[in-house]
C-alpha cells in the first residue's frame, strides 16, 4: 500500500524553480512531522526540510534560503510541499517525502522523485 506519493520532480535549468508535492494517505495515523530528504548519486541521504504539525520547521545545513517547506490538509490528506528557488546543479538528487507517526513511532518514506538540474 502506497502511503506517501511524491510529484513535481523533473528536469530544470540552473536558476529555475520547482515545487514538489507529497500526499500522505490516511493509513498513516497521527503524523507529527512531514518533510523532505534528498540523496544525490554516491552520497548519503540528507535532510532538506521538515515541518511539525505545530508549524515548527527544521532545515538541513545550507538549505535555508532557497528551500521552503509547507504543509496543509487537503480533503483529509496530509500534504507537504517543498518550494525550491534558484536551483543549482548540486541540487540534482532523488527527493524523498518523509512522515513521522507518533502512533507507530517510526518514519514512513515515499518512493522518491528525481530532480535534475542541468542546462
N, C-alpha and C positions, 0 to 999 in steps of 0.2 A: 504494500500500500504506500503510494507516494504521499508524503506528508508535507514536504516543502518543495515548492515549484518556483524556480527562478525564470526570469525572462529579461530581455533587454540587452543582452550582450551582442557583440558583433565586431566588425572592422571599423575603426575610426582613425581619422588622420590626426597627427600630433596637433595639439592646441584645441581639439574638438571637445565636445561634452557628451555625456552619456548618462542615462538614468536606468538603473537596474531595479527590478521589482521582484518581490518574493511573496508568494501567497502560502500561508500556513493553514493546513486543514484543521477541522475541528477535532480531529483524533488526537491532537497533542494537547493535553489538559494543562491548565494553569501555567501558561507561558509567562515567565518573568522577564526574560531578556531575549531580544532578537537582534540580529545584525549580520555582518559580513566579514568573511575572511577571504584571503586570496593565496594562490600558490602559483608561483612562476616556475618555468622549467628549471629543474635542477636545484630548486630552493625549497625550504620548508614552508609549510602553511603559516601565514602570519595574519594577525588581527588588522582589519581595516577600521571598522567602527561597530559599536553596538549601542543599543538603547534599551533601558529598562521600561517596564510598564509605567513607572513613575516619571519617566522622561529624562532620567539621568543618562548621559552619553559617555562613552569611552572610546577614544580614538587611538589607533596604533601610532608608534613613533613615526614622525614625518607625514602622517596622514591628515593632520589638521590643516585647514585652509582650502584644499582642493576637493575634499570629500565631505559630504553632508549626509548623515543618516536621519531617517524619519520613519515614523510608524503611524498606522491608523487601522481602524477596524472597518471593513467593508463587507456588508452582508454577512456579518458574524465571522468573517475570516480575518485572521491577524495578518496584516500586510506590513512589510518593511521595505524601504526604498533606500537606494544609495545613489545620490547625485554626484557625478564626478565632472569637474571642470578642468580645462587646460590639460588634457591628457598628454602623457609623455610615453615614449616607447617603453620605459621601465615599468609602466603600469600594465603591460601585457601579462596576463595571467588568467587562470581559471578562478572565477569569483564564486564563493560558496555562501549560501544562506545558512544561518545558524539560529537555532532556537533552544533556549534552556527552559526545561519544565521543572517547576517546583515539585509537582506531584511525583514525577519519576526520578527526580534528582539526576538528570542526565541531559546531555546535549543531543539534539537532532540536527541532521545535515541534509541539505539539498544535494542534487547531483552535480551542480555547478554550471556556470555559464561562461563561455570563453569570451574574453575581451582582448582584442588585438589592436595595438596602436602602431600604425605604420603608414608611411606615405607611398 
